[in-house]
Amino acid sequence: MKRFAFTMIELIFVIVVLGILAAVAIPRLGATRDDAEIAKGRSDVSAIRAAIVSERQGRLLQGNSAFIATLDDAAQDTEGETLFDNNNLLTYGITSADGNGHWMKSGVSAYDFQIMGTDVTFDYNATSGRFDCANDADTDECGLLTN
């Protein structure tokens, strides 16, 4: 007698195995997303800092020793604004959005990067040219983005 279908036991066994694999894989994918958002934030902070230094070097060549006054002209707490694009600071800028892995302008020279549901605030100091974490330096989220 020829068999053309799977038995019920075989199907249940396959479903159980797939369930076990899914239970192992799903938490790992969640951690991967957080790691990707941290990597994006670190990359953005590095690019912004490098752009500030590059802009200053260009100004020094022209005889102006001042740092750029503002990083952008974006409105505060508004989604869809282009951040960090003043004087072509970043060639394409970063579009503001509210949510994990995104930047939002929160003050005249303050910017929030949301990571794992927590806003990490960065301040730009036009006198020193520093773009630093304004949150307590001991916070884990600040350290994840700057170390």
N, C-alpha and C positions, 0 to 999 in steps of 0.2 A: 504494500500500500504506500503510495507516494504522499508526502506532506507538502502542501503549498502555502502554509501559513505558520506563524509563530504560535506557540502555546501560551496560555495565560501566564504560566510561571515564568517563561522567558521574558515576556513583556514587563511583568512586575519587577523582575531582576534588573532589567535595563533602566527602568524608571528609578529604582532605588539607587543605582550607581550614578545616574545623572543628577539626582538630588544631592548625593554626597559631594560630587564634584562642584555643584553650584554652591553648596554651603561653604566649601573651602575657598572658592574663587571670588565670591562677591565681596567679602571683607577686604581681600587683597586689592581689589579694584578700587574700593573706596579710599584706601590709604594711598594708592597711586595717584588719585585725583588731587589729594592734599599735597602730595610731593610735587606734582606738576604746578600747582598754584604757588607754592613756595619758590620753586625754580623760576617761574615767571616773575614773581616779585623781586627776587634777587637780581635777575637780569635787568629788569626795569630800573631798579635803584642804581645799579652799576652804569647803565647807559645814561641815566640822567646826570649822575656825578661826572662822568667822562665828558658829557656835552657841556656842562658848566665850565669845566677846566679848559676845554677846547675853545669855547667862546671867549674866555678870559685871555687865552694866548693870542687869539686873533685881535683882540682889543689892545693888548700890549704892543703888538707889531704896529698898530696905528697910533701909539703914544698915549693910550687911555688905560690906566691901571685899575679901573673900577670893574667890579663884577657886574653881570647883567642885573638890572633892577628887579625885574619880575620874570617868572618862568613862562607865563602866558597871560592872556586877557580873558580867560574863561570865567563864566559866572559860577558862583559858589552853589554847591548842593544841587547841581543841574545835570541830568543825564544827557549824553550825546554831545557834550562840549569837547573840543580838542584841547588836551592838556600838554604842557611842556613844548609848545611850538613857537614861543616868542623868539624873533630873530632866527628862525629855523633851528632852534636849539636841538630838537629831535626832528629829523627830516620829515617824518610822517606824523609825529605827535602820538598821543594815546587818547582814545575816546573814553570819556568818563562814563561810568555805569555804577549802579548800586548792586553789589553782590560779591560773593567770594571771588577772589582773583582779579578784582577790578579796582581802579583808582577813582577817587571822587575829590574834587577841590572842596575843602571845608573851611578855608579862611583865605585872607589876602595872600599869604605865603605858606599856607598849610594844606597838606594833601593827605587823604586817608587811603590806605590800601587794606582791603578787607581780606582776612585770611582766617579760615576755620570759624567764621562767624564773628570775628573780633576785628575792630578797626584799629590799625596801627597808623598813627599820625606821624608824618614827616614834615619838618619845617625847613624852609629855605631862608638863610640869612644872607641878605644881599651885601652886607659889609664884609663878611668873611668868605662868602661863596660856598658855605657848607650846606649840604642837604642831609640832615640827620633825623634820626628817629626821635620824636618828641616824647614818646611814651617813656615810662620808667625804664632805664637801660637794663634792669634786671628781668624784664618780662621776656618770656620765652619767644613770643611772636616777633618782637623787635630783634632779638638775637638771631632768629631764623632768617630774617631778611637782610641782616647787615654783616653777619659773620661768615 
